[in-house]
Amino acid sequence: DLMQRAQMVQEWFDRDYQPQVELAPGSYELLSALREMGYILGVVSNRTHAFGNELTALGIDSFFDVILAAGEVGYWKPHPQIFWQALAKFSGLRAEECLYVGDNYYADATGSEAAGMVPVLYDPENLYEKSSFRRIRHMGELQCMVRPSIH
């Protein structure tokens, strides 16, 4: 029966699923370069609890000016309010001045767009090639997008 199978899958996830957190190739170098260029950086997650310890374990916590878990504010991506909550930490910063990079088409791209930000999809496997959103396949491509032009 379908309901029994669904229950078994849920029980397996609750008991055995251990998500692995890892950086996309080039992330550390990108974050370091963006910080050096003076950009304000934040990370927004649909996690239920604070996750700064995971960022610390990855060695990237010091790059971020704001670290926000959905459970801390009661709004989950793609709801625009979670993006606005992160933005509210910075006086005078407007949504349209912000790039939001994420790997989830619905939660990250449509959510940040609804909040007025400029979405950029991290799409290393080229899953969203027909998307109208800006896409990057490697983190280094983002650095090229934000680097001030040299005249």
CNS distance restraints for C-alpha pairs under 8 A (distance, minus, plus):
assign (resid   1 and name CA) (resid   5 and name CA) 6.50 0.50 0.50
assign (resid   2 and name CA) (resid   6 and name CA) 6.14 0.50 0.50
assign (resid   3 and name CA) (resid   7 and name CA) 6.15 0.50 0.50
assign (resid   4 and name CA) (resid   8 and name CA) 6.21 0.50 0.50
assign (resid   5 and name CA) (resid   9 and name CA) 6.22 0.50 0.50
assign (resid   6 and name CA) (resid  10 and name CA) 6.19 0.50 0.50
assign (resid   7 and name CA) (resid  11 and name CA) 6.10 0.50 0.50
assign (resid   8 and name CA) (resid  12 and name CA) 6.16 0.50 0.50
assign (resid   9 and name CA) (resid  13 and name CA) 6.26 0.50 0.50
assign (resid  10 and name CA) (resid  14 and name CA) 6.15 0.50 0.50
assign (resid  11 and name CA) (resid  15 and name CA) 6.01 0.50 0.50
assign (resid  12 and name CA) (resid  16 and name CA) 5.48 0.50 0.50
assign (resid  12 and name CA) (resid  17 and name CA) 6.84 0.50 0.50
assign (resid  13 and name CA) (resid  17 and name CA) 4.68 0.50 0.50
assign (resid  21 and name CA) (resid  54 and name CA) 7.76 0.50 0.50
assign (resid  22 and name CA) (resid  58 and name CA) 7.49 0.50 0.50
assign (resid  23 and name CA) (resid  27 and name CA) 6.14 0.50 0.50
assign (resid  23 and name CA) (resid  28 and name CA) 7.66 0.50 0.50
assign (resid  23 and name CA) (resid  58 and name CA) 7.55 0.50 0.50
assign (resid  24 and name CA) (resid 139 and name CA) 7.42 0.50 0.50
assign (resid  25 and name CA) (resid 138 and name CA) 7.22 0.50 0.50
assign (resid  25 and name CA) (resid 139 and name CA) 6.94 0.50 0.50
assign (resid  26 and name CA) (resid  30 and name CA) 6.09 0.50 0.50
assign (resid  26 and name CA) (resid 138 and name CA) 7.16 0.50 0.50
assign (resid  26 and name CA) (resid 139 and name CA) 5.38 0.50 0.50
assign (resid  26 and name CA) (resid 140 and name CA) 6.22 0.50 0.50
assign (resid  27 and name CA) (resid  31 and name CA) 6.05 0.50 0.50
assign (resid  27 and name CA) (resid 139 and name CA) 5.90 0.50 0.50
assign (resid  27 and name CA) (resid 140 and name CA) 7.94 0.50 0.50
assign (resid  28 and name CA) (resid  32 and name CA) 6.08 0.50 0.50
assign (resid  28 and name CA) (resid  60 and name CA) 7.05 0.50 0.50
assign (resid  29 and name CA) (resid  33 and name CA) 6.13 0.50 0.50
assign (resid  30 and name CA) (resid  34 and name CA) 6.07 0.50 0.50
assign (resid  30 and name CA) (resid 139 and name CA) 6.54 0.50 0.50
assign (resid  30 and name CA) (resid 140 and name CA) 6.40 0.50 0.50
assign (resid  30 and name CA) (resid 142 and name CA) 7.79 0.50 0.50
assign (resid  30 and name CA) (resid 143 and name CA) 6.36 0.50 0.50
assign (resid  31 and name CA) (resid  35 and name CA) 6.04 0.50 0.50
assign (resid  31 and name CA) (resid  60 and name CA) 7.96 0.50 0.50
assign (resid  31 and name CA) (resid  63 and name CA) 6.53 0.50 0.50
assign (resid  32 and name CA) (resid  36 and name CA) 6.16 0.50 0.50
assign (resid  32 and name CA) (resid  63 and name CA) 7.13 0.50 0.50
assign (resid  33 and name CA) (resid  37 and name CA) 6.20 0.50 0.50
assign (resid  33 and name CA) (resid 143 and name CA) 7.66 0.50 0.50
assign (resid  34 and name CA) (resid  38 and name CA) 6.43 0.50 0.50
assign (resid  34 and name CA) (resid  39 and name CA) 5.55 0.50 0.50
assign (resid  34 and name CA) (resid 143 and name CA) 7.36 0.50 0.50
assign (resid  35 and name CA) (resid  39 and name CA) 5.48 0.50 0.50
assign (resid  35 and name CA) (resid  40 and name CA) 7.27 0.50 0.50
assign (resid  35 and name CA) (resid  41 and name CA) 7.49 0.50 0.50
assign (resid  35 and name CA) (resid  63 and name CA) 6.52 0.50 0.50
assign (resid  40 and name CA) (resid  64 and name CA) 7.46 0.50 0.50
assign (resid  40 and name CA) (resid  65 and name CA) 6.35 0.50 0.50
assign (resid  41 and name CA) (resid  63 and name CA) 6.83 0.50 0.50
assign (resid  41 and name CA) (resid  64 and name CA) 4.94 0.50 0.50
assign (resid  41 and name CA) (resid  65 and name CA) 5.51 0.50 0.50
assign (resid  41 and name CA) (resid  66 and name CA) 6.94 0.50 0.50
assign (resid  42 and name CA) (resid  64 and name CA) 5.02 0.50 0.50
assign (resid  42 and name CA) (resid  65 and name CA) 5.57 0.50 0.50
assign (resid  42 and name CA) (resid  66 and name CA) 4.63 0.50 0.50
assign (resid  42 and name CA) (resid  67 and name CA) 5.76 0.50 0.50
assign (resid  42 and name CA) (resid  68 and name CA) 7.91 0.50 0.50
assign (resid  42 and name CA) (resid  86 and name CA) 7.52 0.50 0.50
assign (resid  43 and name CA) (resid  64 and name CA) 6.98 0.50 0.50
assign (resid  43 and name CA) (resid  66 and name CA) 6.43 0.50 0.50
assign (resid  43 and name CA) (resid  67 and name CA) 5.01 0.50 0.50
assign (resid  43 and name CA) (resid  68 and name CA) 6.31 0.50 0.50
assign (resid  44 and name CA) (resid  67 and name CA) 6.14 0.50 0.50
assign (resid  44 and name CA) (resid  68 and name CA) 4.86 0.50 0.50
assign (resid  44 and name CA) (resid  69 and name CA) 5.97 0.50 0.50
assign (resid  44 and name CA) (resid  70 and name CA) 7.40 0.50 0.50
assign (resid  44 and name CA) (resid  82 and name CA) 7.80 0.50 0.50
assign (resid  44 and name CA) (resid  83 and name CA) 7.48 0.50 0.50
assign (resid  44 and name CA) (resid  86 and name CA) 7.41 0.50 0.50
assign (resid  45 and name CA) (resid  68 and name CA) 6.37 0.50 0.50
assign (resid  45 and name CA) (resid  69 and name CA) 4.96 0.50 0.50
assign (resid  45 and name CA) (resid  70 and name CA) 6.05 0.50 0.50
assign (resid  45 and name CA) (resid  77 and name CA) 7.79 0.50 0.50
assign (resid  46 and name CA) (resid  69 and name CA) 5.85 0.50 0.50
assign (resid  46 and name CA) (resid  70 and name CA) 4.81 0.50 0.50
assign (resid  46 and name CA) (resid  71 and name CA) 7.21 0.50 0.50
assign (resid  46 and name CA) (resid  76 and name CA) 5.60 0.50 0.50
assign (resid  46 and name CA) (resid  77 and name CA) 6.27 0.50 0.50
assign (resid  47 and name CA) (resid  51 and name CA) 7.67 0.50 0.50
assign (resid  47 and name CA) (resid  69 and name CA) 5.24 0.50 0.50
assign (resid  47 and name CA) (resid  70 and name CA) 5.71 0.50 0.50
assign (resid  47 and name CA) (resid  71 and name CA) 6.21 0.50 0.50
assign (resid  48 and name CA) (resid  69 and name CA) 6.20 0.50 0.50
assign (resid  48 and name CA) (resid  70 and name CA) 5.90 0.50 0.50
assign (resid  48 and name CA) (resid  71 and name CA) 3.94 0.50 0.50
assign (resid  48 and name CA) (resid  72 and name CA) 6.94 0.50 0.50
assign (resid  49 and name CA) (resid  69 and name CA) 5.94 0.50 0.50
assign (resid  49 and name CA) (resid  70 and name CA) 7.59 0.50 0.50
assign (resid  49 and name CA) (resid  71 and name CA) 5.60 0.50 0.50
assign (resid  49 and name CA) (resid  72 and name CA) 6.47 0.50 0.50
assign (resid  50 and name CA) (resid  68 and name CA) 7.02 0.50 0.50
assign (resid  50 and name CA) (resid  69 and name CA) 5.52 0.50 0.50
assign (resid  50 and name CA) (resid  71 and name CA) 7.88 0.50 0.50
assign (resid  50 and name CA) (resid  72 and name CA) 7.11 0.50 0.50
assign (resid  51 and name CA) (resid  55 and name CA) 6.87 0.50 0.50
assign (resid  51 and name CA) (resid  67 and name CA) 7.98 0.50 0.50
assign (resid  51 and name CA) (resid  69 and name CA) 7.14 0.50 0.50
assign (resid  52 and name CA) (resid  56 and name CA) 6.13 0.50 0.50
assign (resid  52 and name CA) (resid  61 and name CA) 6.62 0.50 0.50
assign (resid  52 and name CA) (resid  67 and name CA) 7.04 0.50 0.50
assign (resid  53 and name CA) (resid  57 and name CA) 6.17 0.50 0.50
assign (resid  54 and name CA) (resid  58 and name CA) 6.32 0.50 0.50
assign (resid  55 and name CA) (resid  59 and name CA) 6.20 0.50 0.50
assign (resid  55 and name CA) (resid  60 and name CA) 5.45 0.50 0.50
assign (resid  55 and name CA) (resid  61 and name CA) 4.82 0.50 0.50
assign (resid  56 and name CA) (resid  60 and name CA) 5.96 0.50 0.50
assign (resid  56 and name CA) (resid  61 and name CA) 4.96 0.50 0.50
assign (resid  56 and name CA) (resid  62 and name CA) 7.83 0.50 0.50
assign (resid  60 and name CA) (resid  64 and name CA) 7.69 0.50 0.50
assign (resid  66 and name CA) (resid  86 and name CA) 6.73 0.50 0.50
assign (resid  66 and name CA) (resid  89 and name CA) 7.48 0.50 0.50
assign (resid  67 and name CA) (resid  86 and name CA) 7.92 0.50 0.50
assign (resid  68 and name CA) (resid  72 and name CA) 7.07 0.50 0.50
assign (resid  68 and name CA) (resid  86 and name CA) 6.73 0.50 0.50
assign (resid  69 and name CA) (resid  73 and name CA) 7.25 0.50 0.50
assign (resid  70 and name CA) (resid  74 and name CA) 5.81 0.50 0.50
assign (resid  70 and name CA) (resid  75 and name CA) 5.38 0.50 0.50
assign (resid  70 and name CA) (resid  76 and name CA) 5.08 0.50 0.50
assign (resid  70 and name CA) (resid  77 and name CA) 7.50 0.50 0.50
assign (resid  70 and name CA) (resid  82 and name CA) 6.63 0.50 0.50
assign (resid  71 and name CA) (resid  75 and name CA) 6.93 0.50 0.50
assign (resid  71 and name CA) (resid  76 and name CA) 7.52 0.50 0.50
assign (resid  73 and name CA) (resid  82 and name CA) 7.11 0.50 0.50
assign (resid  73 and name CA) (resid  85 and name CA) 7.65 0.50 0.50
assign (resid  75 and name CA) (resid  79 and name CA) 6.40 0.50 0.50
assign (resid  75 and name CA) (resid  81 and name CA) 6.39 0.50 0.50
assign (resid  75 and name CA) (resid  82 and name CA) 5.39 0.50 0.50
assign (resid  76 and name CA) (resid  82 and name CA) 6.27 0.50 0.50
assign (resid  77 and name CA) (resid  82 and name CA) 6.50 0.50 0.50
assign (resid  77 and name CA) (resid  83 and name CA) 7.89 0.50 0.50
assign (resid  77 and name CA) (resid 107 and name CA) 4.90 0.50 0.50
assign (resid  77 and name CA) (resid 108 and name CA) 6.72 0.50 0.50
assign (resid  77 and name CA) (resid 111 and name CA) 5.97 0.50 0.50
assign (resid  78 and name CA) (resid  82 and name CA) 7.95 0.50 0.50
assign (resid  78 and name CA) (resid 106 and name CA) 6.66 0.50 0.50
assign (resid  78 and name CA) (resid 107 and name CA) 4.23 0.50 0.50
assign (resid  78 and name CA) (resid 108 and name CA) 6.34 0.50 0.50
assign (resid  78 and name CA) (resid 110 and name CA) 6.56 0.50 0.50
assign (resid  78 and name CA) (resid 111 and name CA) 3.79 0.50 0.50
assign (resid  78 and name CA) (resid 112 and name CA) 7.09 0.50 0.50
assign (resid  79 and name CA) (resid  83 and name CA) 7.73 0.50 0.50
assign (resid  79 and name CA) (resid 111 and name CA) 5.88 0.50 0.50
assign (resid  79 and name CA) (resid 114 and name CA) 7.87 0.50 0.50
assign (resid  79 and name CA) (resid 115 and name CA) 7.97 0.50 0.50
assign (resid  80 and name CA) (resid  84 and name CA) 6.32 0.50 0.50
assign (resid  80 and name CA) (resid 111 and name CA) 5.76 0.50 0.50
assign (resid  80 and name CA) (resid 112 and name CA) 6.57 0.50 0.50
assign (resid  80 and name CA) (resid 114 and name CA) 5.84 0.50 0.50
assign (resid  80 and name CA) (resid 115 and name CA) 4.52 0.50 0.50
assign (resid  81 and name CA) (resid  85 and name CA) 5.99 0.50 0.50
assign (resid  81 and name CA) (resid 115 and name CA) 7.30 0.50 0.50
assign (resid  82 and name CA) (resid  86 and name CA) 6.54 0.50 0.50
assign (resid  83 and name CA) (resid  87 and name CA) 6.27 0.50 0.50
assign (resid  83 and name CA) (resid 111 and name CA) 7.94 0.50 0.50
assign (resid  83 and name CA) (resid 112 and name CA) 6.58 0.50 0.50
assign (resid  83 and name CA) (resid 115 and name CA) 6.38 0.50 0.50
assign (resid  84 and name CA) (resid  88 and name CA) 5.93 0.50 0.50
assign (resid  84 and name CA) (resid  95 and name CA) 7.72 0.50 0.50
assign (resid  84 and name CA) (resid 115 and name CA) 6.76 0.50 0.50
assign (resid  85 and name CA) (resid  89 and name CA) 7.13 0.50 0.50
assign (resid  87 and name CA) (resid  93 and name CA) 6.92 0.50 0.50
assign (resid  87 and name CA) (resid  94 and name CA) 7.53 0.50 0.50
assign (resid  87 and name CA) (resid  95 and name CA) 7.06 0.50 0.50
assign (resid  93 and name CA) (resid  97 and name CA) 7.04 0.50 0.50
assign (resid  94 and name CA) (resid  98 and name CA) 7.15 0.50 0.50
assign (resid  95 and name CA) (resid 115 and name CA) 6.90 0.50 0.50
assign (resid  95 and name CA) (resid 116 and name CA) 5.24 0.50 0.50
assign (resid  95 and name CA) (resid 117 and name CA) 4.82 0.50 0.50
assign (resid  95 and name CA) (resid 118 and name CA) 8.00 0.50 0.50
assign (resid  96 and name CA) (resid 116 and name CA) 5.47 0.50 0.50
assign (resid  96 and name CA) (resid 117 and name CA) 4.75 0.50 0.50
assign (resid  96 and name CA) (resid 118 and name CA) 6.35 0.50 0.50
assign (resid  97 and name CA) (resid 117 and name CA) 6.90 0.50 0.50
assign (resid  97 and name CA) (resid 118 and name CA) 7.63 0.50 0.50
assign (resid  98 and name CA) (resid 117 and name CA) 5.32 0.50 0.50
assign (resid  98 and name CA) (resid 118 and name CA) 6.06 0.50 0.50
assign (resid  99 and name CA) (resid 117 and name CA) 6.01 0.50 0.50
assign (resid  99 and name CA) (resid 118 and name CA) 4.71 0.50 0.50
assign (resid  99 and name CA) (resid 119 and name CA) 5.82 0.50 0.50
assign (resid  99 and name CA) (resid 120 and name CA) 6.75 0.50 0.50
assign (resid 100 and name CA) (resid 108 and name CA) 7.48 0.50 0.50
assign (resid 100 and name CA) (resid 109 and name CA) 7.60 0.50 0.50
assign (resid 100 and name CA) (resid 112 and name CA) 6.34 0.50 0.50
assign (resid 100 and name CA) (resid 117 and name CA) 6.50 0.50 0.50
assign (resid 100 and name CA) (resid 118 and name CA) 6.01 0.50 0.50
assign (resid 100 and name CA) (resid 119 and name CA) 4.88 0.50 0.50
assign (resid 100 and name CA) (resid 120 and name CA) 5.91 0.50 0.50
assign (resid 101 and name CA) (resid 108 and name CA) 7.29 0.50 0.50
assign (resid 101 and name CA) (resid 109 and name CA) 7.73 0.50 0.50
assign (resid 101 and name CA) (resid 119 and name CA) 6.11 0.50 0.50
assign (resid 101 and name CA) (resid 120 and name CA) 4.73 0.50 0.50
assign (resid 101 and name CA) (resid 121 and name CA) 5.81 0.50 0.50
assign (resid 101 and name CA) (resid 122 and name CA) 6.51 0.50 0.50
assign (resid 102 and name CA) (resid 108 and name CA) 5.17 0.50 0.50
assign (resid 102 and name CA) (resid 109 and name CA) 6.74 0.50 0.50
assign (resid 102 and name CA) (resid 119 and name CA) 7.75 0.50 0.50
assign (resid 102 and name CA) (resid 120 and name CA) 6.57 0.50 0.50
assign (resid 102 and name CA) (resid 121 and name CA) 5.32 0.50 0.50
assign (resid 102 and name CA) (resid 122 and name CA) 5.62 0.50 0.50
assign (resid 103 and name CA) (resid 108 and name CA) 6.76 0.50 0.50
assign (resid 103 and name CA) (resid 121 and name CA) 5.49 0.50 0.50
assign (resid 103 and name CA) (resid 122 and name CA) 4.75 0.50 0.50
assign (resid 103 and name CA) (resid 123 and name CA) 6.33 0.50 0.50
assign (resid 104 and name CA) (resid 108 and name CA) 5.19 0.50 0.50
assign (resid 104 and name CA) (resid 109 and name CA) 6.72 0.50 0.50
assign (resid 104 and name CA) (resid 121 and name CA) 7.25 0.50 0.50
assign (resid 105 and name CA) (resid 109 and name CA) 5.01 0.50 0.50
assign (resid 105 and name CA) (resid 110 and name CA) 6.52 0.50 0.50
assign (resid 105 and name CA) (resid 121 and name CA) 6.84 0.50 0.50
assign (resid 106 and name CA) (resid 110 and name CA) 5.19 0.50 0.50
assign (resid 106 and name CA) (resid 111 and name CA) 6.68 0.50 0.50
assign (resid 107 and name CA) (resid 111 and name CA) 5.35 0.50 0.50
assign (resid 107 and name CA) (resid 112 and name CA) 7.94 0.50 0.50
assign (resid 108 and name CA) (resid 112 and name CA) 5.82 0.50 0.50
assign (resid 108 and name CA) (resid 119 and name CA) 7.37 0.50 0.50
assign (resid 108 and name CA) (resid 121 and name CA) 7.73 0.50 0.50
assign (resid 109 and name CA) (resid 113 and name CA) 6.08 0.50 0.50
assign (resid 109 and name CA) (resid 119 and name CA) 5.02 0.50 0.50
assign (resid 109 and name CA) (resid 120 and name CA) 6.65 0.50 0.50
assign (resid 109 and name CA) (resid 121 and name CA) 6.38 0.50 0.50
assign (resid 109 and name CA) (resid 133 and name CA) 7.38 0.50 0.50
assign (resid 110 and name CA) (resid 114 and name CA) 6.09 0.50 0.50
assign (resid 110 and name CA) (resid 119 and name CA) 7.57 0.50 0.50
assign (resid 111 and name CA) (resid 115 and name CA) 6.39 0.50 0.50
assign (resid 112 and name CA) (resid 116 and name CA) 6.43 0.50 0.50
assign (resid 112 and name CA) (resid 117 and name CA) 5.24 0.50 0.50
assign (resid 112 and name CA) (resid 118 and name CA) 6.86 0.50 0.50
assign (resid 112 and name CA) (resid 119 and name CA) 5.87 0.50 0.50
assign (resid 113 and name CA) (resid 117 and name CA) 5.15 0.50 0.50
assign (resid 113 and name CA) (resid 118 and name CA) 6.01 0.50 0.50
assign (resid 113 and name CA) (resid 119 and name CA) 5.85 0.50 0.50
assign (resid 119 and name CA) (resid 133 and name CA) 6.51 0.50 0.50
assign (resid 119 and name CA) (resid 134 and name CA) 6.78 0.50 0.50
assign (resid 120 and name CA) (resid 133 and name CA) 6.31 0.50 0.50
assign (resid 120 and name CA) (resid 134 and name CA) 4.92 0.50 0.50
assign (resid 120 and name CA) (resid 135 and name CA) 5.37 0.50 0.50
assign (resid 120 and name CA) (resid 136 and name CA) 7.09 0.50 0.50
assign (resid 121 and name CA) (resid 133 and name CA) 6.79 0.50 0.50
assign (resid 121 and name CA) (resid 134 and name CA) 6.25 0.50 0.50
assign (resid 121 and name CA) (resid 135 and name CA) 4.61 0.50 0.50
assign (resid 121 and name CA) (resid 136 and name CA) 6.23 0.50 0.50
assign (resid 122 and name CA) (resid 135 and name CA) 5.94 0.50 0.50
assign (resid 122 and name CA) (resid 136 and name CA) 5.10 0.50 0.50
assign (resid 122 and name CA) (resid 137 and name CA) 5.94 0.50 0.50
assign (resid 122 and name CA) (resid 138 and name CA) 7.33 0.50 0.50
assign (resid 122 and name CA) (resid 139 and name CA) 7.67 0.50 0.50
assign (resid 123 and name CA) (resid 127 and name CA) 6.39 0.50 0.50
assign (resid 123 and name CA) (resid 128 and name CA) 6.86 0.50 0.50
assign (resid 123 and name CA) (resid 135 and name CA) 6.30 0.50 0.50
assign (resid 123 and name CA) (resid 136 and name CA) 5.83 0.50 0.50
assign (resid 123 and name CA) (resid 137 and name CA) 4.97 0.50 0.50
assign (resid 123 and name CA) (resid 138 and name CA) 7.86 0.50 0.50
assign (resid 124 and name CA) (resid 136 and name CA) 7.06 0.50 0.50
assign (resid 124 and name CA) (resid 137 and name CA) 3.99 0.50 0.50
assign (resid 124 and name CA) (resid 138 and name CA) 6.24 0.50 0.50
assign (resid 125 and name CA) (resid 137 and name CA) 7.10 0.50 0.50
assign (resid 126 and name CA) (resid 137 and name CA) 7.01 0.50 0.50
assign (resid 136 and name CA) (resid 141 and name CA) 5.95 0.50 0.50
assign (resid 136 and name CA) (resid 142 and name CA) 6.77 0.50 0.50
assign (resid 137 and name CA) (resid 141 and name CA) 7.31 0.50 0.50
assign (resid 138 and name CA) (resid 142 and name CA) 7.72 0.50 0.50
assign (resid 139 and name CA) (resid 143 and name CA) 7.19 0.50 0.50
assign (resid 140 and name CA) (resid 144 and name CA) 6.81 0.50 0.50
assign (resid 141 and name CA) (resid 145 and name CA) 6.56 0.50 0.50
assign (resid 142 and name CA) (resid 146 and name CA) 6.46 0.50 0.50
assign (resid 143 and name CA) (resid 147 and name CA) 5.94 0.50 0.50
